[in-house]
Amino acid sequence: MPKKNKLVKAWVNQHVTDHYVHMAAKDNYRSRAAYKLIEIDEALNLFKNVQVVVDLGCAPGSWSQYAVKKVGVNGIVIGIDLLEITPIHGLEFIHGDFTTDEILKKLVQTIDNKQVDLIISDMAPNLSGIRGVDQARGAYLIELVLDFAREYLKVGGNCIIKIFHGGEFDNLVKLARSLFNQVVIHKPSASRSASSETYMLCKNKI
Ligand SMILES: C[S@@+](CC[C@H](N)C(=O)[O-])C[C@H]1O[C@@H](n2cnc3c(N)ncnc32)[C@H](O)[C@@H]1O
């Protein structure tokens, strides 16, 4: 069997036997990623008194589904992604690239002078396969999320950001620590052990 087919077969095998894939199907989440946010929320009580949430890199939408449920009918969840998504009732979706001025402007207009209580970012760059390039792209996304938090997240607000080990990791954590009272690195159980992804839990914006 060609190497590529073997890899696809291994992925399919892993997917059909994966506990979180089964749970997502049962709980009607669009992706197993939901359980990463749920675990973080259960530890930090992220949605307490939260009305306005910005979900960066929200497709296919499981974090947004969870956020919409948590904020209730009076809350607002705004999601952004490069990819289109099937609409989610209660989600204000912006289709486009968060790194562009045009989409940032749309986001700011949608926020409409309200305070952002919580930012959740599961964005990951499209991989080129060139390690240095991918690390630089990932770091750039995180810097922009932190810039956005500096500008629009309320004082005392929280921010969850996906971050990969390597490259600019230490500098990004340092940058986050200059903006938040507490920054903890956490790898949820639903995050595959083979992946270098972790999450920066940035609590209590200064
Ligand atoms: C791991 S997925 C997010 C899964 C999502 N949290 C969920 O629960 O369904 C990462 C997403 O980030 C998006 N993304 C990456 N770079 C982006 C950018 N510059 N602007 C907007 N979305 C971006 C990708 O298109 C992808 O859909």
The ligand as an ORCA input file, in Angstrom:
! r2SCAN-3c Opt
* xyz 0 1
  C      -8.759     23.684     14.786
  S      -9.825     24.612     13.782
  C     -10.953     25.271     14.943
  C     -11.962     24.289     15.499
  C     -13.045     24.976     16.286
  N     -12.557     25.488     17.542
  C     -14.211     24.063     16.584
  O     -14.417     23.782     17.753
  O     -14.924     23.667     15.666
  C      -8.819     25.997     13.391
  C      -9.489     27.004     12.478
  O      -8.711     28.199     12.430
  C      -9.008     28.801     11.193
  N      -8.037     29.870     10.894
  C      -6.704     29.737     10.733
  N      -6.152     30.922     10.417
  C      -7.164     31.831     10.408
  C      -7.238     33.223     10.135
  N      -6.143     33.925      9.812
  N      -8.431     33.842     10.210
  C      -9.552     33.129     10.520
  N      -9.555     31.803     10.762
  C      -8.375     31.156     10.713
  C      -8.965     27.642     10.211
  O      -9.648     27.948      9.021
  C      -9.642     26.527     11.032
  O     -10.983     26.390     10.693
*
